Amino acid sequence: MRQFYSQFQPPVVVGLEACGKARWFESVVAELGCQLLIGDPNRIRQRARSRHKSDSRDAELILDLLIKDEFPALWRRSPQSQTVLEQLRLRHALVQQRTACCNHLQALARLAGLPRGKLLTKPGRQRVLAASLTDTERQECQVWWQLADHLSEQIQALNQWLGAHAATDRSVQRLKTHPGIGDLTALCIVHTLGEVSRFSSAAKVVAYAGLDPVEHSSGERRAYGSISKAGSRVLRFLLGQAALRSLPADQQLRQFYEQVRGRRGHGKAKVAAARKLLVRCYIMLRDEITYTEFVRRGASKLACPAIAVGARR
């Protein structure tokens, strides 16, 4: 592959359909100084003249679109954003594994008749060791504790790395002014959305994150189901946690959450609050404003109709 592309004189433009597993190819093309464009497979297929599909036909279609300068190239994240997101996904996976260790310890504690509690702390470990466990169960507890301690060390190292990157990012610091949003959530939002100017509306941001409801309509009948989950799973998880943390400090978001929970339950109210929080973050990034300015603008919009009515009277 390297020998083939090295025979061409720059500038060289290479078109590729988005497939998700071609990082090795991207590295080879970048080393040779070629420009790589990743295209939208659906839009490329729409330009095909025939329904018959083969590798040679696809290659001819991509070449024709590149020559005519009509190749539907997709937006791509910077290497820095990609690195931050990879670290966030790694941390999320480690936290899930540590939670699994805690669940195993809780199961062993229940066998000994102990109530639920924090078993990774020193008092919790002493309470488990003092319980009536067999030698095999005690050995199993030691294994799970060692694994959980090792995972905690790795998570702490990732927290320090992510915290250092968050401290130097102005967009992240701007989002952190919103109650409930910390370094992890702000980093995930900033580096997942990227250039917010590419979104023409908040609805497209919500759809990009996979928080938009799936529509099942036929004729005059309209029905909406669960969310599409088309975006980043880590982003949706962090938004849900941040939305719950922001409820005590944000009265408007709290009222919205309570209203939805009364009609649809806690789970759907949490998703709705996470969606509203994402829209707020999009507006803050788009207008480059803090949470204080966002609240002030909302209060001024609510006050304008009352002033207009008073003037007419």
C-alpha positions in Angstrom: 0.0 0.0 0.0 2.8 2.4 0.9 4.6 1.6 -2.3 1.5 2.2 -4.4 0.8 5.7 -3.0 4.4 6.8 -3.0 4.6 6.6 -6.8 2.3 9.7 -7.1 3.6 13.2 -7.0 1.9 15.6 -4.5 -0.6 17.0 -4.2 -2.6 13.8 -3.9 -6.2 13.5 -2.8 -7.5 10.2 -1.5 -11.3 9.5 -1.1 -12.5 6.9 1.3 -16.0 5.9 2.6 -16.4 6.1 6.3 -15.9 2.6 7.7 -14.5 3.1 11.2 -11.6 0.7 11.0 -9.1 2.3 8.7 -6.8 4.1 11.1 -3.8 2.2 9.8 -4.6 3.4 6.3 -5.0 7.0 7.5 -1.5 6.8 9.1 0.1 5.5 5.9 -1.6 8.3 3.8 -0.6 11.0 6.2 3.0 9.9 6.3 3.1 10.2 2.5 1.7 13.7 2.6 -1.6 12.9 0.9 -4.9 14.6 1.7 -7.5 12.1 2.9 -11.2 12.8 2.6 -13.7 10.6 4.4 -17.1 10.5 2.7 -20.6 9.9 3.8 -21.5 6.3 2.5 -25.2 7.1 2.2 -24.7 10.3 0.2 -22.1 8.6 -2.0 -24.5 5.7 -2.7 -27.3 8.2 -3.7 -25.0 9.4 -6.5 -24.6 6.0 -8.0 -26.1 5.5 -11.5 -26.9 1.8 -11.0 -28.3 -0.3 -8.2 -25.6 -2.9 -8.8 -22.8 -2.6 -6.2 -19.2 -3.9 -6.4 -15.8 -2.7 -5.3 -14.8 -1.5 -8.8 -18.1 0.4 -9.2 -17.7 2.1 -5.8 -14.1 3.1 -6.7 -15.2 4.6 -10.0 -18.0 6.5 -8.3 -15.7 7.9 -5.6 -13.1 8.9 -8.3 -15.8 10.6 -10.3 -17.0 12.6 -7.3 -13.5 13.6 -6.5 -12.7 14.8 -10.0 -16.0 16.8 -10.1 -15.3 18.2 -6.6 -18.6 16.8 -5.4 -17.3 14.3 -2.9 -19.5 14.5 0.3 -16.7 14.8 2.8 -17.4 14.4 6.5 -16.2 16.6 9.3 -13.4 15.0 11.2 -12.1 15.6 14.7 -8.6 16.8 15.4 -6.0 14.3 16.7 -6.1 16.1 20.1 -9.9 15.7 20.4 -9.6 12.1 19.4 -7.0 11.5 22.1 -9.2 13.1 24.8 -12.2 11.0 23.8 -10.2 7.8 23.8 -9.0 8.6 27.3 -12.6 9.3 28.4 -13.8 6.0 26.9 -10.9 4.2 28.7 -11.8 5.7 32.0 -15.5 4.8 31.5 -14.5 1.2 30.8 -12.3 1.1 33.9 -15.0 2.5 36.1 -17.4 -0.2 34.8 -14.9 -2.9 35.7 -14.4 -1.4 39.2 -18.2 -1.4 39.6 -18.3 -5.1 38.6 -15.7 -5.8 41.4 -17.8 -4.0 43.9 -20.9 -6.0 42.8 -19.0 -9.2 43.4 -17.9 -8.0 46.9 -21.5 -7.0 47.7 -22.6 -10.5 46.7 -20.1 -12.1 49.1 -21.1 -9.8 51.8 -24.7 -10.7 51.4 -23.8 -14.4 51.8 -22.4 -13.5 55.3 -25.5 -11.6 56.2 -24.0 -8.1 55.9 -26.1 -5.1 54.6 -25.2 -3.1 51.6 -22.4 -0.6 52.1 -19.1 0.7 50.9 -16.8 -2.3 50.8 -13.7 -0.6 49.3 -13.1 1.5 52.4 -11.0 0.4 55.3 -14.0 0.0 57.7 -15.9 -1.9 55.0 -13.1 -4.3 54.5 -12.7 -4.9 58.2 -16.4 -5.6 58.5 -16.3 -8.2 55.7 -13.2 -9.9 57.1 -14.9 -10.1 60.6 -17.9 -11.8 59.1 -18.4 -15.6 58.9 -16.9 -16.4 55.5 -15.2 -19.5 54.3 -11.5 -19.6 53.4 -12.3 -19.6 49.7 -14.7 -16.6 50.1 -12.0 -14.7 52.0 -9.5 -15.4 49.2 -12.0 -14.3 46.6 -12.6 -11.0 48.5 -8.8 -10.3 48.6 -8.6 -10.9 44.8 -11.5 -8.5 44.1 -10.0 -5.9 46.5 -6.6 -6.0 44.8 -8.2 -5.7 41.3 -10.4 -2.8 42.5 -7.4 -1.0 44.0 -5.4 -1.4 40.8 -8.3 0.0 38.8 -8.7 2.9 41.2 -5.0 3.8 40.6 -5.4 3.7 36.9 -8.6 5.8 37.1 -6.9 8.4 39.3 -4.0 8.7 36.8 -6.6 9.3 34.0 -8.4 11.9 36.1 -5.2 13.8 36.6 -4.4 13.7 32.8 -8.0 14.8 31.9 -7.9 17.5 34.6 -4.7 19.0 33.2 -6.3 19.2 29.7 -9.5 20.7 31.1 -7.6 23.4 32.9 -6.1 24.8 29.7 -9.3 24.7 27.6 -11.4 27.9 27.7 -14.5 26.2 26.3 -14.3 23.5 29.0 -14.0 26.2 31.7 -17.0 28.0 30.2 -19.1 24.9 30.5 -18.0 24.3 34.0 -19.8 27.4 35.1 -23.0 25.5 34.7 -24.0 23.7 37.9 -23.4 20.0 37.8 -20.9 20.0 35.0 -17.3 19.0 35.9 -14.2 18.3 33.9 -15.2 15.0 32.5 -18.6 16.1 31.2 -17.3 19.4 29.8 -14.4 17.7 28.0 -16.7 15.1 26.5 -19.1 17.7 25.2 -16.5 20.0 23.8 -14.5 17.3 22.0 -17.5 15.3 20.9 -19.3 18.3 19.3 -16.1 19.9 18.0 -16.9 23.0 15.9 -20.4 23.9 17.1 -20.8 26.3 14.1 -21.4 23.2 11.9 -24.8 22.6 13.7 -27.5 24.9 12.3 -29.9 24.2 15.2 -30.1 22.7 18.7 -32.2 19.9 17.3 -29.3 18.7 15.2 -27.0 18.7 18.2 -29.5 16.5 20.1 -29.8 14.1 17.2 -26.0 14.0 16.9 -25.8 12.9 20.6 -28.5 10.3 20.1 -30.9 11.9 22.5 -33.7 12.5 19.9 -36.8 10.3 20.1 -37.3 7.8 17.3 -40.5 8.5 15.3 -42.9 5.8 14.2 -45.5 7.5 12.0 -47.9 6.3 9.4 -50.3 8.6 7.6 -51.9 10.9 10.1 -50.7 8.8 13.1 -47.7 10.1 14.9 -45.9 8.1 17.6 -42.5 8.6 19.2 -40.5 5.8 20.9 -37.3 5.7 22.8 -34.2 7.8 22.0 -32.1 6.8 18.9 -28.8 6.3 20.8 -27.0 7.1 17.6 -24.2 9.2 19.2 -21.6 8.7 21.9 -22.7 6.4 24.7 -20.2 8.0 27.1 -21.6 11.5 26.3 -25.1 10.4 27.1 -24.0 8.7 30.4 -22.1 11.8 31.5 -25.0 14.1 30.5 -27.4 12.0 32.6 -25.2 12.1 35.7 -24.5 15.9 35.3 -28.3 16.6 34.8 -29.1 14.9 38.2 -26.2 16.8 39.9 -27.4 20.1 38.6 -31.0 19.7 39.9 -30.4 21.1 43.4 -28.7 24.3 42.1 -30.8 25.0 39.0 -34.5 25.7 39.9 -35.7 25.9 36.3 -34.2 22.5 35.4 -35.5 21.0 38.6 -39.0 22.1 37.8 -38.8 20.7 34.3 -37.5 17.4 35.7 -40.2 17.1 38.3 -42.9 17.9 35.7 -41.7 15.2 33.4 -41.2 12.7 36.2 -44.8 13.1 37.3 -46.0 12.1 33.9 -43.4 9.7 32.6 -41.3 8.5 35.5 -37.7 9.0 36.6 -35.9 7.3 33.7 -37.5 9.4 31.0 -37.3 12.6 33.1 -33.5 12.0 33.4 -33.2 11.7 29.7 -35.2 14.8 29.1 -33.1 16.8 31.6 -29.9 15.5 29.9 -31.3 16.7 26.6 -32.1 20.1 27.9 -28.6 20.3 29.5 -27.0 19.5 26.2 -29.0 22.3 24.5 -27.8 24.7 27.1 -24.2 23.7 26.6 -24.6 24.1 22.9 -25.9 27.6 23.3 -23.1 28.5 25.7 -20.5 27.2 23.3 -22.1 28.8 20.2 -22.5 32.3 21.8 -19.3 32.0 24.0 -21.2 32.9 27.2 -21.1 31.6 30.8 -24.0 30.2 32.8 -24.6 33.5 34.5 -25.1 35.2 31.1 -27.3 32.4 29.9 -29.6 32.8 32.9 -29.6 36.6 32.5 -30.7 36.2 28.8 -33.5 33.8 29.8 -34.8 36.1 32.5 -34.8 39.1 30.1 -36.8 37.2 27.5 -39.4 36.3 30.1 -39.6 39.9 31.2 -40.0 41.4 27.7 -43.7 40.3 27.2 -44.7 41.8 30.5 -43.1 45.1 29.6 -44.8 45.1 26.2 -48.2 44.4 27.7 -47.8 47.2 30.2 -46.9 49.7 27.4 -50.0 48.8 25.4 -52.2 49.3 28.4 
